[in-house]
Amino acid sequence: MLLVLVKCQLLYLRLRQDARAVTAVEYGLIAALISVIIISAVTSLGKGASTTFNKVASEL
């Protein structure tokens, strides 16, 4: 039982010192935020362009 506890503690210490996983998660969150911003901007611009084209078409 003590051996299992020691192995778990060593695994925890190795994972805590490994900053690559934390960096990967941060980059993933940044990419997700940028994606949300791009999607909202494209949606907003698409609605505005559609309104403009419909207005021009109706006046012709």
DSSP file (Angstrom, degrees, kcal/mol; ACC not computed):
  #  RESIDUE AA STRUCTURE BP1 BP2  ACC     N-H-->O    O-->H-N    N-H-->O    O-->H-N    TCO  KAPPA ALPHA  PHI   PSI    X-CA   Y-CA   Z-CA
    1    1 A M     >        0   0    0      0, 0.0     4,-1.9     0, 0.0     5,-0.1   0.000 360.0 360.0 360.0 -40.2    0.0    0.0    0.0
    2    2 A L  H  >  +     0   0    0      1,-0.2     4,-2.4     2,-0.2     5,-0.2   0.871 360.0  55.9 -64.8 -36.5    2.8    2.4    0.8
    3    3 A L  H  > S+     0   0    0      1,-0.2     4,-2.3     2,-0.2    -1,-0.2   0.895 106.8  49.6 -63.0 -40.7    4.4    1.7   -2.5
    4    4 A V  H  > S+     0   0    0      2,-0.2     4,-2.3     1,-0.2    -1,-0.2   0.901 110.7  50.2 -64.9 -41.2    1.3    2.7   -4.3
    5    5 A L  H  X S+     0   0    0     -4,-1.9     4,-2.2     2,-0.2    -2,-0.2   0.904 110.8  48.6 -64.1 -42.1    1.1    5.9   -2.3
    6    6 A V  H  X S+     0   0    0     -4,-2.4     4,-2.3     2,-0.2    -2,-0.2   0.911 111.0  50.4 -65.3 -42.4    4.7    6.8   -3.1
    7    7 A K  H  X S+     0   0    0     -4,-2.3     4,-2.3     1,-0.2    -2,-0.2   0.898 110.3  50.1 -63.0 -40.2    4.2    6.1   -6.8
    8    8 A C  H  X S+     0   0    0     -4,-2.3     4,-2.4     2,-0.2    -1,-0.2   0.896 110.4  50.0 -64.0 -40.8    1.1    8.4   -6.8
    9    9 A Q  H  X S+     0   0    0     -4,-2.2     4,-2.3     2,-0.2    -2,-0.2   0.906 111.1  48.5 -65.1 -41.2    3.0   11.1   -5.1
   10   10 A L  H  X S+     0   0    0     -4,-2.3     4,-2.3     2,-0.2    -2,-0.2   0.901 111.4  50.0 -65.8 -40.7    5.9   10.9   -7.6
   11   11 A L  H  X S+     0   0    0     -4,-2.3     4,-2.4     2,-0.2     5,-0.2   0.921 110.4  50.4 -62.6 -43.7    3.4   11.0  -10.5
   12   12 A Y  H  X S+     0   0    0     -4,-2.4     4,-2.2     1,-0.2    -2,-0.2   0.913 110.6  49.0 -60.7 -43.6    1.7   14.0   -9.0
   13   13 A L  H  X S+     0   0    0     -4,-2.3     4,-1.5     1,-0.2    -1,-0.2   0.887 111.2  49.6 -65.7 -39.0    5.1   15.8   -8.6
   14   14 A R  H  X S+     0   0    0     -4,-2.3     4,-0.9     1,-0.2    -2,-0.2   0.915 112.9  46.7 -66.2 -41.9    6.1   15.0  -12.2
   15   15 A L  H  < S+     0   0    0     -4,-2.4     3,-0.3     1,-0.2    -2,-0.2   0.866 109.8  53.9 -68.0 -35.5    2.8   16.3  -13.6
   16   16 A R  H  < S+     0   0    0     -4,-2.2    -1,-0.2     1,-0.2    -2,-0.2   0.835 110.1  47.0 -67.8 -31.6    3.0   19.4  -11.5
   17   17 A Q  H  < S+     0   0    0     -4,-1.5     2,-1.0    -5,-0.2    -1,-0.2   0.655  89.7  93.8 -83.6 -16.3    6.4   20.3  -12.8
   18   18 A D     X  +     0   0    0     -4,-0.9     4,-0.5    -3,-0.3     3,-0.4  -0.676  48.8 177.6 -82.9 103.5    5.4   19.6  -16.5
   19   19 A A  H  >  +     0   0    0     -2,-1.0     4,-2.3     1,-0.2     5,-0.2   0.575  64.2  82.0 -83.2  -9.6    4.4   23.0  -17.8
   20   20 A R  H  > S+     0   0    0      1,-0.2     4,-2.4     2,-0.2    -1,-0.2   0.889  90.0  51.0 -64.3 -38.5    3.8   21.8  -21.3
   21   21 A A  H  > S+     0   0    0     -3,-0.4     4,-2.0     2,-0.2    -1,-0.2   0.909 110.6  48.6 -65.9 -41.0    0.3   20.6  -20.4
   22   22 A V  H  X S+     0   0    0     -4,-0.5     4,-2.2     1,-0.2    -1,-0.2   0.910 111.7  49.8 -64.4 -42.2   -0.6   23.9  -18.9
   23   23 A T  H  X S+     0   0    0     -4,-2.3     4,-2.6     1,-0.2    -2,-0.2   0.897 108.8  52.4 -64.3 -40.6    0.7   25.8  -21.9
   24   24 A A  H  X S+     0   0    0     -4,-2.4     4,-2.1     1,-0.2    -1,-0.2   0.900 109.4  49.3 -62.9 -40.8   -1.3   23.5  -24.3
   25   25 A V  H  X S+     0   0    0     -4,-2.0     4,-2.3     2,-0.2    -1,-0.2   0.912 110.6  50.6 -65.2 -41.9   -4.5   24.2  -22.3
   26   26 A E  H  X S+     0   0    0     -4,-2.2     4,-2.3     1,-0.2    -2,-0.2   0.926 110.6  48.4 -61.7 -45.0   -3.9   27.9  -22.4
   27   27 A Y  H  X S+     0   0    0     -4,-2.6     4,-2.5     1,-0.2    -1,-0.2   0.881 110.2  53.0 -63.5 -37.0   -3.3   27.9  -26.2
   28   28 A G  H  X S+     0   0    0     -4,-2.1     4,-2.2     2,-0.2    -2,-0.2   0.910 109.6  47.8 -63.3 -42.5   -6.5   25.8  -26.6
   29   29 A L  H  X S+     0   0    0     -4,-2.3     4,-2.2     2,-0.2    -2,-0.2   0.890 111.5  50.1 -66.1 -39.5   -8.5   28.4  -24.6
   30   30 A I  H  X S+     0   0    0     -4,-2.3     4,-2.5     2,-0.2    -2,-0.2   0.922 110.8  49.6 -64.1 -43.5   -7.0   31.2  -26.6
   31   31 A A  H  X S+     0   0    0     -4,-2.5     4,-2.2     1,-0.2    -2,-0.2   0.894 110.7  50.2 -62.9 -40.0   -7.8   29.5  -29.9
   32   32 A A  H  X S+     0   0    0     -4,-2.2     4,-2.1     2,-0.2    -1,-0.2   0.902 110.8  49.2 -64.9 -40.7  -11.4   28.8  -28.7
   33   33 A L  H  X S+     0   0    0     -4,-2.2     4,-2.2     2,-0.2    -2,-0.2   0.916 111.1  49.2 -65.0 -43.4  -11.8   32.5  -27.8
   34   34 A I  H  X S+     0   0    0     -4,-2.5     4,-2.5     1,-0.2    -1,-0.2   0.892 109.7  52.9 -63.2 -38.8  -10.5   33.7  -31.1
   35   35 A S  H  X S+     0   0    0     -4,-2.2     4,-2.6     2,-0.2    -1,-0.2   0.913 108.3  49.5 -62.3 -43.1  -12.9   31.3  -32.9
   36   36 A V  H  X S+     0   0    0     -4,-2.1     4,-2.3     2,-0.2    -1,-0.2   0.908 111.6  49.2 -62.9 -41.9  -15.9   32.7  -31.0
   37   37 A I  H  X S+     0   0    0     -4,-2.2     4,-2.3     2,-0.2    -2,-0.2   0.922 112.4  47.6 -63.9 -44.3  -14.9   36.2  -31.9
   38   38 A I  H  X S+     0   0    0     -4,-2.5     4,-2.6     2,-0.2     5,-0.2   0.921 112.0  49.6 -63.7 -43.8  -14.4   35.4  -35.6
   39   39 A I  H  X S+     0   0    0     -4,-2.6     4,-2.3     1,-0.2    -1,-0.2   0.916 112.4  47.2 -62.4 -43.5  -17.8   33.5  -35.8
   40   40 A S  H  X S+     0   0    0     -4,-2.3     4,-2.2    -5,-0.2    -1,-0.2   0.887 113.2  49.1 -67.2 -37.2  -19.6   36.4  -34.1
   41   41 A A  H  X S+     0   0    0     -4,-2.3     4,-2.7     2,-0.2     5,-0.2   0.922 112.4  47.1 -67.3 -43.8  -17.9   39.0  -36.4
   42   42 A V  H  X S+     0   0    0     -4,-2.6     4,-2.4     2,-0.2    -2,-0.2   0.900 112.7  49.9 -65.2 -40.3  -18.7   37.0  -39.6
   43   43 A T  H  X S+     0   0    0     -4,-2.3     4,-2.0    -5,-0.2    -1,-0.2   0.926 113.0  46.6 -62.8 -44.7  -22.3   36.5  -38.5
   44   44 A S  H  X S+     0   0    0     -4,-2.2     4,-2.0     1,-0.2    -2,-0.2   0.927 115.0  45.4 -64.4 -45.8  -22.7   40.2  -37.8
   45   45 A L  H  X S+     0   0    0     -4,-2.7     4,-2.6     1,-0.2     5,-0.2   0.869 110.5  55.3 -66.4 -36.1  -21.1   41.3  -41.0
   46   46 A G  H  X S+     0   0    0     -4,-2.4     4,-2.2    -5,-0.2    -1,-0.2   0.899 108.3  47.3 -64.0 -41.1  -23.2   38.7  -42.9
   47   47 A K  H  X S+     0   0    0     -4,-2.0     4,-2.1     2,-0.2    -1,-0.2   0.901 113.2  49.0 -67.1 -40.3  -26.4   40.1  -41.6
   48   48 A G  H  X S+     0   0    0     -4,-2.0     4,-2.1     2,-0.2    -2,-0.2   0.904 112.3  47.5 -65.8 -41.3  -25.4   43.6  -42.4
   49   49 A A  H  X S+     0   0    0     -4,-2.6     4,-2.7     2,-0.2     5,-0.2   0.890 110.5  52.4 -67.0 -39.4  -24.3   42.7  -46.0
   50   50 A S  H  X S+     0   0    0     -4,-2.2     4,-2.3    -5,-0.2    -2,-0.2   0.914 109.6  48.9 -63.3 -42.5  -27.6   40.8  -46.5
   51   51 A T  H  X S+     0   0    0     -4,-2.1     4,-2.1     2,-0.2    -1,-0.2   0.913 112.2  49.0 -62.5 -43.3  -29.6   43.8  -45.4
   52   52 A T  H  X S+     0   0    0     -4,-2.1     4,-2.4     2,-0.2    -2,-0.2   0.927 112.0  47.6 -63.8 -45.6  -27.6   46.1  -47.7
   53   53 A F  H  X S+     0   0    0     -4,-2.7     4,-2.4     1,-0.2    -1,-0.2   0.889 111.9  50.4 -64.0 -38.7  -28.0   43.8  -50.7
   54   54 A N  H  X S+     0   0    0     -4,-2.3     4,-2.1    -5,-0.2    -1,-0.2   0.886 110.7  49.6 -66.5 -37.9  -31.8   43.4  -50.1
   55   55 A K  H  X S+     0   0    0     -4,-2.1     4,-1.6     2,-0.2    -2,-0.2   0.922 112.8  46.6 -66.0 -44.3  -32.1   47.2  -49.9
   56   56 A V  H  X S+     0   0    0     -4,-2.4     4,-1.0     1,-0.2    -2,-0.2   0.910 112.7  50.4 -63.8 -42.5  -30.2   47.7  -53.1
   57   57 A A  H  < S+     0   0    0     -4,-2.4     3,-0.3     1,-0.2    -1,-0.2   0.872 109.3  50.4 -64.9 -38.1  -32.2   45.0  -54.9
   58   58 A S  H  < S+     0   0    0     -4,-2.1    -1,-0.2     1,-0.2    -2,-0.2   0.821 108.7  52.1 -73.0 -28.6  -35.6   46.5  -53.8
   59   59 A E  H  <        0   0    0     -4,-1.6    -1,-0.2     1,-0.2    -2,-0.2   0.682 360.0 360.0 -80.0 -16.8  -34.6   49.9  -55.0
   60   60 A L     <        0   0    0     -4,-1.0    -1,-0.2    -3,-0.3    -2,-0.2   0.466 360.0 360.0 -81.1 360.0  -33.7   48.6  -58.4
